[in-house]
Amino acid sequence: MSLKNIIPILDWGSAYRLSTLKWDVVAGITLAMFVLPESMAYASLAGLPGQYGIYCCIAGGLLFALFTKGRQVAVGPTSAISLMVGTSLAAMSGGDAFRWVAMAQLTALGVFMVSMAAYLLKLSSLVNFIGHNVLMGFKTGAACVIAATQLPKLFGVEGGGANFFERVYRLILHLPDTNVTVLLFGLAALALLVAGNRFLPGRPVSLLVVAGSIIIVGNTSLASQGLHVTGHIPAGLPELAWPGLRFREVDEIFGLVLGVFFMGFIETSSVVRTFGSKHKYPVDARQELLSLGMANLATGFASGYPVSGGLSQSTVNDKAGAKTPMSLIICSAVLGIILLYFTGLFQNLPEVILAVVVLDAISGLMKIKELRKLYALSKPEFAVAMIAVAGVLTFGILKGVLVAAIASLAILIKRTAVPNVAVLGQIPGTNKFSDIKRHADNVELPGIKIMRIESSILYFNEQHISEQVRNIVAGTPGIHLVVLDLSASPMVDVSGSDMLMALCEHFAERDIRVRIVEAHAEVRDLLRQQGVEALTGHVSRKLDIHDVVQNS
C-alpha cells in the first residue's frame, strides 16, 4: 500500500483549495459548538468531569482527520460507549477517582491496540458477527439504561443502583422528593432542544440552551434552590502522558476493551458508509480500523477515554457544509481555544442541562419503527433484538451484547444445521425446475426425483441432509434417477463430501443412479478428489437439470 492510502490526508491535502477551506471552517466552528455541550454531557455519563469529553474531541479529532477516508465523519465520545465505560469502571475502580481516570485512558489505549491488530491481520469483517438486529436491540436497551441514569438528575433526586431495574425502583421511591424547580427548568430546556431539532436541524441548538441556562443561573437565585452547577472547569489543554496504571494492574479491563472496540468500529464504519454512499466516494472498512485506532491512541495519551465516529455529530458536520476532514482539525482548534481562555463561562452550567442534553441525544437510539419493521420481516431476528434489549437491561452493556450475539449465532447455526431439501418439478411449458411445495402446478417426472439442497453441506448438517434425501427417495417407489442440484450449496467440507459419496453408494446398491448438477467450482474439485465421479459420472459445469433429465 502507498503512504497516501495509509494516510489519506497526504492525498486530499495535496489538492486542497482555499475555496474548500471556507466550507470546512464554517463546518468546523459549527461542529465545535455542537459537540462542546454534548461531549461534556457524555463525559458525565462515563463518570468523568466534563472537560475530559472535550479532550476526547480535540485529540481524537486531530488524529482521526489524518487517517479517515470519511470526509464528513466526526469522531468523539458517544452515548453508548460512554455508558459502557461508566458502568464498567464504576465496579473496576472501586470509586477511586484517580484509578477511574487512568482506567478510562487505558481502555482507549487498549482499543488502539486491538484496532491495530485487527488492521494488520485484515479482520475488518469481524464486525459482521454483531448483526444489525443485535445492534438495534443494544441501542434500545442502552437508551433505557442511559435514561435511568439521567432521570434522577432531571427530577433533582438521589439516583443510583447497580442495574436498570434497581435504578428505576430507586427513582420511583424518591419521586415524592422531586425538586420542582429543577424539574421545570430541565423540562423547559428539553422542550427547547426537541423543538430546535425539529425546526432547526443541524444547528447547534444545544449550545444555545447551554448558554441560556448559564446566563439565567448566573443572574438569578436558582442555584440556591437546589439547581446544582458544574463549578470550576480547569483551563488549559490536556497533558500528553501515559496513564497512571499499567495493563497488568487491571487484567479485567480487556473485556471492556473488546466490547468498546466492537461497538466503536460498528458505529464508525456504519457512519463512514452512510456518508460515503450519500456523497459517492469510496470507503474502506479496514482503513477505518486504522483511523479508529489512531483516534483512541490520541485520547489515551490526552487524558481522554474511548471515542468513535458518531452519527449525530457527523450529520451536523455534513449539514454545515464539511468537504474534507479539515473540518475536524478546525473543530479541535476551536475547542482548544475555548479550553485555554473561556472555561470560566461554564462554571454556572446546571448539571440538569447536561442530563437533558443526554436525554435528548438518546432519543435517536430508540428505533421503535425499525423494531416493528423487523418484527414484520423476521420473528427470529426480532427475538434476537429483544434478547439484546433484555440482556442489556438485566446484565449490563457488555454481557447483554454478548448474550445477544451468542443468541444470533445460535439461530444462524440452527438454520444451517437443519437446511431445507426442496423437491423440484418442471415448470409447465419450460425447461426450468422449481420447488413443488411453492408451485403446485409444477410437474414431477416419472422415475426421477430432483432435489435442491438449500445450504452449504458441512459437518454439522450433513446427517440431516442425508436423512432427508433418503426419506424423500424411499417415499416414492420406482425411482431410477436422483438428481442433486447443488446450486444453493456454495461450500461443501470433507464431511459433506463423504456424505455425498455414501449417498451415491447407498443408491447404487438399489440400482438408483445419482447425478450432481450446478455444483460450484471448489465443490466440483473436492468431489472429484473424493472419487464421486466414478459413481455419478462427470460433475460438469456445463450440465443443468434439463440436460441430465433429457439424457436419462
C-alpha positions in Angstrom: 0.0 0.0 0.0 1.2 3.5 -0.8 1.7 6.0 2.0 -1.2 8.1 0.6 -3.5 5.1 1.1 -2.4 4.7 4.7 -2.5 8.4 5.5 -5.3 9.8 3.2 -4.6 13.4 4.2 -1.5 13.2 2.1 -3.8 12.6 -0.9 -6.6 15.0 -0.4 -4.4 17.6 1.4 -2.1 18.0 -1.6 -5.0 19.1 -3.8 -6.7 21.2 -1.1 -8.1 24.5 -2.2 -9.0 27.8 -0.5 -12.5 27.5 -2.0 -12.9 24.3 0.1 -11.5 25.8 3.2 -14.3 28.3 3.7 -16.8 25.4 3.9 -14.6 23.4 6.3 -14.1 26.5 8.5 -17.8 27.1 8.9 -18.4 23.3 9.4 -15.6 23.1 12.0 -16.9 26.0 14.1 -20.5 24.7 13.9 -19.3 21.2 14.9 -17.3 22.6 17.8 -20.4 24.5 19.1 -22.4 21.3 18.8 -20.0 18.8 20.4 -19.0 21.2 23.3 -22.0 20.6 25.5 -22.6 17.1 24.1 -19.1 15.9 24.9 -19.3 17.3 28.5 -22.6 15.5 28.9 -21.2 12.2 27.7 -18.2 12.6 30.0 -20.5 12.8 32.9 -22.2 9.6 31.6 -18.8 8.0 31.7 -18.3 9.1 35.3 -15.7 11.7 34.4 -15.5 15.5 34.7 -16.9 17.4 31.7 -13.5 18.6 30.3 -12.5 15.0 29.6 -15.2 14.8 26.9 -13.7 17.9 25.3 -10.2 16.4 25.5 -11.6 13.4 23.5 -12.9 15.6 20.7 -9.7 17.6 20.5 -7.2 14.8 20.5 -9.3 12.2 18.8 -10.5 14.5 16.1 -6.9 15.6 15.1 -5.6 12.1 14.5 -8.8 10.8 13.1 -8.7 13.5 10.4 -5.3 12.3 9.3 -6.3 8.7 8.7 -10.0 8.5 7.8 -11.4 8.3 4.3 -14.7 9.6 5.5 -14.9 13.2 4.5 -17.8 14.3 6.7 -17.3 11.8 9.6 -16.8 13.4 13.1 -15.3 11.4 16.0 -15.8 11.9 19.7 -17.4 10.3 22.7 -20.8 8.6 22.1 -23.6 7.8 24.5 -23.3 4.1 24.1 -19.6 3.9 24.7 -19.7 6.5 27.5 -22.3 4.4 29.3 -20.2 1.2 28.7 -17.2 2.9 30.2 -19.0 4.4 33.1 -20.9 1.3 34.2 -17.8 -0.9 33.9 -15.3 1.4 35.6 -17.7 2.1 38.5 -17.1 -1.5 39.6 -13.5 -1.9 38.5 -12.2 1.4 40.0 -13.8 0.9 43.4 -14.8 4.5 43.4 -11.2 5.8 43.3 -11.3 8.9 41.1 -7.6 8.6 40.1 -8.0 5.0 39.2 -11.2 5.7 37.2 -9.5 8.3 35.0 -6.4 6.1 34.5 -8.5 3.1 33.6 -10.5 5.2 31.1 -7.3 6.2 29.4 -6.1 2.5 29.4 -9.3 1.5 27.8 -8.7 3.9 24.9 -5.2 2.6 24.5 -6.5 -0.9 24.6 -8.9 -0.1 21.8 -6.0 1.3 19.8 -4.0 -1.9 20.2 -7.0 -4.1 19.2 -7.8 -1.9 16.3 -4.2 -2.0 15.1 -4.1 -5.8 15.5 -7.3 -6.2 13.5 -6.0 -3.8 10.9 -2.7 -5.7 10.4 -4.5 -9.0 10.3 -7.2 -7.6 7.9 -10.0 -8.6 10.3 -12.4 -5.8 9.4 -15.1 -8.4 8.6 -15.2 -9.4 12.2 -17.6 -6.7 13.0 -20.2 -8.5 10.9 -20.6 -11.1 13.7 -22.6 -8.5 15.6 -25.6 -8.2 13.3 -27.9 -5.2 12.7 -30.6 -6.7 14.8 -28.2 -7.1 17.8 -27.1 -3.5 17.4 -30.7 -2.3 17.2 -31.6 -4.1 20.3 -28.5 -3.0 22.1 -29.1 0.7 21.3 -32.7 0.4 22.5 -31.6 -1.2 25.7 -28.7 1.3 26.1 -31.2 4.2 25.7 -33.3 2.8 28.5 -30.2 2.4 30.8 -29.0 5.9 30.0 -32.4 7.3 30.7 -32.4 5.5 34.1 -29.1 7.2 35.0 -30.1 10.7 33.9 -33.8 10.9 35.0 -32.8 11.4 38.7 -30.9 14.5 37.7 -33.9 15.8 35.9 -36.1 15.3 38.9 -33.5 16.6 41.3 -33.5 13.5 43.4 -30.9 11.0 44.5 -30.1 8.3 42.0 -28.0 5.1 42.0 -28.4 1.4 41.7 -26.4 -1.5 40.3 -28.6 -2.1 37.2 -31.5 -0.7 35.2 -34.3 -2.2 37.4 -32.7 -1.0 40.6 -32.2 2.5 39.3 -35.9 2.7 38.2 -37.0 1.4 41.6 -34.9 3.9 43.5 -36.2 6.7 41.2 -39.8 5.8 41.9 -39.1 5.7 45.7 -37.6 9.2 45.6 -40.3 10.8 43.3 -42.0 12.4 46.3 -38.8 14.3 46.9 -38.8 15.9 43.4 -37.3 19.3 43.2 -39.9 21.2 41.2 -37.5 24.0 40.3 -35.0 21.6 38.8 -37.7 19.6 37.0 -39.4 22.6 35.4 -36.0 24.1 34.4 -35.0 20.8 32.8 -38.3 20.2 31.1 -38.2 23.7 29.6 -34.7 23.1 28.3 -35.7 19.7 26.9 -38.7 21.2 25.1 -36.4 23.8 23.5 -34.0 21.0 22.4 -36.8 19.0 20.9 -38.2 22.0 19.1 -34.8 23.1 17.9 -34.0 19.6 16.5 -37.3 19.6 14.6 -37.3 23.1 13.2 -33.6 23.9 13.1 -31.9 20.6 12.2 -28.2 20.6 12.1 -27.9 23.8 14.1 -26.1 24.0 17.5 -29.3 24.3 19.4 -27.8 22.6 22.5 -25.2 25.3 22.7 -27.9 28.0 22.8 -29.7 26.1 25.5 -26.5 25.7 27.5 -25.6 29.4 27.1 -29.1 30.5 28.0 -29.1 28.3 31.2 -25.7 29.7 32.2 -26.9 33.3 31.9 -30.1 32.6 33.8 -28.4 30.8 36.7 -25.7 33.4 36.8 -28.1 36.2 37.2 -30.8 34.6 39.4 -31.0 32.8 42.7 -31.9 29.5 41.1 -28.6 27.9 42.3 -29.8 28.3 45.9 -33.0 26.4 45.1 -31.2 23.1 44.5 -30.1 23.7 41.0 -26.6 22.2 41.1 -23.9 23.6 38.8 -20.7 22.0 37.4 -18.5 24.5 39.1 -14.9 25.2 38.2 -13.6 23.6 34.9 -9.7 23.6 34.7 -8.4 25.8 32.0 -5.7 24.6 29.6 -5.1 21.8 27.2 -4.6 18.2 28.4 -1.1 17.0 29.2 0.2 14.2 27.0 1.2 11.3 29.3 0.8 7.6 29.8 -2.0 6.7 32.3 -1.0 6.2 35.9 -1.7 2.5 35.6 -0.3 -0.4 33.5 -2.4 -3.1 31.8 -1.1 -5.8 34.1 -2.6 -3.9 37.1 -6.1 -4.2 35.7 -6.5 -7.5 33.9 -10.3 -7.2 33.9 -10.2 -4.3 31.6 -9.7 -6.4 28.5 -13.4 -7.4 28.4 -14.3 -3.7 28.4 -11.7 -3.0 25.7 -13.2 -5.7 23.3 -16.7 -4.5 23.9 -15.8 -0.9 23.2 -13.8 -1.9 20.2 -16.7 -3.8 18.6 -19.1 -1.0 19.4 -16.8 1.7 18.2 -15.9 0.0 15.0 -19.6 -0.8 14.2 -20.5 2.9 14.8 -17.6 4.3 12.9 -17.8 2.0 9.8 -21.6 2.5 9.6 -21.3 6.3 9.7 -18.5 6.2 7.1 -20.6 4.0 4.8 -23.6 6.3 5.3 -21.8 9.5 4.1 -19.7 7.7 1.6 -22.9 6.5 -0.1 -24.5 9.9 0.2 -21.6 11.8 -1.4 -20.5 9.0 -3.7 -16.9 8.4 -2.6 -15.2 5.1 -1.9 -14.9 3.9 1.7 -12.6 1.2 3.2 -13.7 -0.6 6.3 -10.1 -1.7 7.0 -8.9 1.9 6.8 -11.4 2.9 9.4 -9.8 0.3 11.8 -6.7 2.4 11.5 -8.4 5.7 11.9 -10.4 4.5 14.9 -7.2 3.1 16.5 -5.2 6.3 16.0 -8.1 8.4 17.4 -8.1 6.3 20.5 -4.3 6.4 20.7 -4.5 10.2 20.9 -7.3 10.2 23.5 -5.5 7.6 25.6 -2.5 9.9 25.9 -4.6 13.1 26.3 -6.5 12.2 29.5 -9.5 11.0 27.4 -11.5 7.8 27.1 -12.6 5.8 24.0 -14.1 7.5 21.0 -15.7 6.5 17.8 -17.4 8.1 14.8 -20.8 9.4 15.8 -23.9 9.8 13.6 -25.3 13.0 15.3 -22.1 15.0 15.2 -21.3 13.7 11.7 -24.7 14.8 10.5 -24.1 18.3 11.9 -20.7 18.4 10.2 -22.2 17.4 6.9 -25.2 19.8 7.0 -22.8 22.6 7.9 -21.0 22.0 4.6 -17.9 20.0 5.5 -16.0 18.9 2.4 -13.0 17.2 4.0 -11.7 16.1 7.4 -10.1 19.5 7.7 -13.3 20.5 9.5 -12.3 18.2 12.4 -8.9 19.9 12.7 -10.7 23.3 12.8 -13.1 21.9 15.3 -10.2 20.8 17.5 -8.6 24.2 17.3 -11.8 26.0 18.3 -12.3 23.6 21.3 -8.7 24.2 22.3 -9.2 28.0 22.3 -12.2 27.5 24.5 -10.3 25.4 27.0 -7.5 27.9 27.1 -9.5 31.1 27.5 -13.2 30.5 28.1 -13.7 27.7 30.7 -14.8 30.3 33.3 -18.0 30.7 31.3 -19.1 27.2 32.2 -18.9 27.3 36.0 -22.6 28.2 36.3 -23.7 25.4 33.9 -26.5 23.5 35.7 -26.0 19.7 35.9 -29.6 19.1 34.9 -28.8 20.7 31.5 -26.1 18.1 30.8 -28.7 15.4 31.7 -31.2 17.0 29.4 -28.6 17.0 26.5 -28.0 13.3 27.1 -31.8 12.5 27.2 -32.3 14.4 24.0 -29.5 12.6 22.3 -30.6 9.1 23.2 -34.0 9.7 21.5 -32.2 8.7 18.3 -31.2 5.4 19.8 -34.8 4.2 20.2 -35.5 2.5 16.9 -39.2 1.7 17.5 -40.2 1.9 13.8 -37.3 -0.3 12.8 -38.1 -2.8 15.5 -41.7 -3.0 14.2 -40.4 -3.5 10.7 -38.1 -6.2 11.9 -40.9 -8.0 13.7 -42.9 -8.0 10.4 -40.0 -9.2 8.4 -38.5 -11.9 10.6 -39.7 -13.1 14.0 -36.4 -14.9 14.9 -34.3 -11.8 14.2 -36.8 -9.7 16.2 -36.4 -12.2 19.0 -32.6 -11.7 18.9 -33.1 -7.9 19.1 -35.4 -8.4 22.2 -32.8 -10.6 23.8 -30.3 -7.8 23.3 -32.7 -5.3 25.0 -33.4 -7.7 27.9 -29.7 -8.6 28.2 -28.5 -5.0 28.4 -31.3 -4.2 31.0 -30.6 -7.3 33.1 -26.9 -8.0 32.8 -25.4 -4.7 31.7 -23.9 -3.4 28.4 -21.1 -5.8 27.8 -22.8 -9.0 28.9 -26.0 -8.0 27.2 -24.4 -7.6 23.8 -22.5 -10.9 24.3 -25.7 -12.8 25.1 -27.5 -11.3 22.1 -24.5 -12.1 19.8 -24.4 -15.7 21.0 -28.2 -16.0 20.5 -27.9 -14.6 17.0 -25.1 -17.1 16.1 -27.1 -19.9 17.7 -30.1 -19.1 15.5 -27.9 -18.9 12.4 -26.3 -22.3 13.3 -29.7 -23.8 13.9 -30.9 -22.7 10.5 -27.8 -24.1 8.8 -27.9 -27.3 10.8 -31.4 -28.2 9.6 -31.5 -26.9 6.0 -34.3 -27.5 3.6 -34.0 -30.1 0.8 -36.5 -28.9 -1.8 -38.1 -31.4 -4.2 -38.2 -29.8 -7.7 -40.7 -30.2 -10.5 -40.7 -29.0 -14.1 -42.4 -25.6 -14.7 -45.1 -26.3 -17.3 -44.1 -25.2 -20.8 -40.5 -24.6 -19.9 -37.2 -26.4 -19.4 -36.8 -25.0 -15.9 -37.5 -26.6 -12.5 -38.6 -25.1 -9.1 -39.9 -26.1 -5.7 -43.1 -28.1 -6.0 -44.2 -27.1 -2.5 -44.3 -23.4 -3.6 -45.7 -24.1 -7.0 -48.3 -26.9 -7.0 -48.7 -26.8 -10.8 -45.1 -28.0 -11.3 -44.7 -31.5 -12.8 -42.6 -34.3 -11.3 -41.1 -36.6 -13.9 -41.8 -40.3 -13.6 -39.0 -42.4 -12.1 -36.9 -39.2 -11.4 -36.5 -37.4 -8.1 -34.9 -34.0 -8.4 -33.8 -32.2 -5.2 -32.1 -29.0 -4.4 -30.0 -28.8 -1.1 -30.5 -25.3 0.1 -27.5 -24.8 2.3 -23.8 -25.4 2.4 -23.1 -29.1 3.2 -21.0 -29.1 6.4 -20.1 -31.5 9.2 -22.9 -30.4 11.5 -25.7 -30.7 8.9 -24.6 -33.5 6.6 -26.5 -36.1 8.6 -29.7 -34.2 8.5 -29.4 -33.6 4.7 -28.6 -37.4 4.1 -31.7 -38.4 6.1 -33.9 -36.0 4.2 -32.7 -37.2 0.8 -33.0 -40.9 1.7 -36.5 -40.4 3.1 -37.7 -38.5 0.0 -36.5 -41.2 -2.3 -37.8 -44.0 0.0 -41.2 -42.4 -0.1 -41.6 -42.6 -3.8 -41.4 -46.2 -5.4 -40.0 -46.8 -8.9 -37.2 -44.2 -8.8 -34.3 -44.9 -11.1 -32.6 -41.5 -11.1 -31.8 -39.0 -8.4 -30.6 -35.5 -9.4 -29.0 -33.4 -6.7 -28.9 -29.7 -7.5 -26.0 -28.1 -5.6 -26.6 -24.5 -6.9 -27.6 -23.4 -3.4 -24.6 -25.1 -1.8 -21.6 -22.7 -2.1 -19.5 -24.7 0.3 -19.0 -28.5 0.9 -16.5 -29.6 3.5 -14.8 -33.0 3.7 -17.6 -34.5 5.9 -20.1 -33.2 3.4 -18.3 -34.8 0.5 -18.1 -38.1 2.5 -21.9 -38.0 3.0 -22.5 -37.4 -0.8 -20.2 -40.3 -1.6 -22.1 -42.5 0.9 -25.4 -41.4 -0.6 -24.2 -42.4 -4.1 -23.1 -45.8 -2.8 -26.4 -46.3 -1.0 -28.5 -45.6 -4.1 -26.1 -47.6 -6.3 -26.9 -50.7 -4.2 -30.6 -50.1 -5.1 -29.9 -49.6 -8.8 -30.7 -45.9 -8.5 -28.3 -43.6 -10.3 -27.2 -40.3 -8.9 -26.3 -37.2 -10.9 -24.9 -34.0 -9.5 -25.5 -30.7 -11.3 -24.8 -26.9 -10.8 -22.0 -27.6 -8.3 -19.7 -24.6 -7.7 -16.1 -24.8 -8.8 -14.5 -25.6 -5.4 -17.2 -28.1 -4.7 -16.6 -29.8 -8.0 -12.9 -30.0 -7.3 -13.5 -31.6 -3.9 -16.0 -34.2 -5.2 -13.6 -35.2 -8.0 -10.8 -35.8 -5.4 -13.2 -37.9 -3.4 -13.9 -40.1 -6.4 -17.6 -39.2 -6.6 -17.5 -39.1 -10.4 -16.9 -42.8 -10.5 -20.5 -43.3 -9.3 -22.2 -40.2 -10.7 -20.4 -39.6 -14.0 -18.7 -36.3 -14.8 -19.6 -33.4 -12.5 -19.7 -30.7 -15.2 -20.2 -27.0 -15.0 -22.0 -27.3 -18.4 -24.8 -29.6 -17.4 -28.1 -28.4 -15.8 -31.1 -30.4 -14.6 -32.8 -30.3 -18.1 -29.7 -31.8 -19.8 -29.5 -34.7 -17.3 -33.2 -35.4 -17.5 -33.1 -35.5 -21.3 -30.2 -38.0 -21.3 -31.6 -40.2 -18.6 
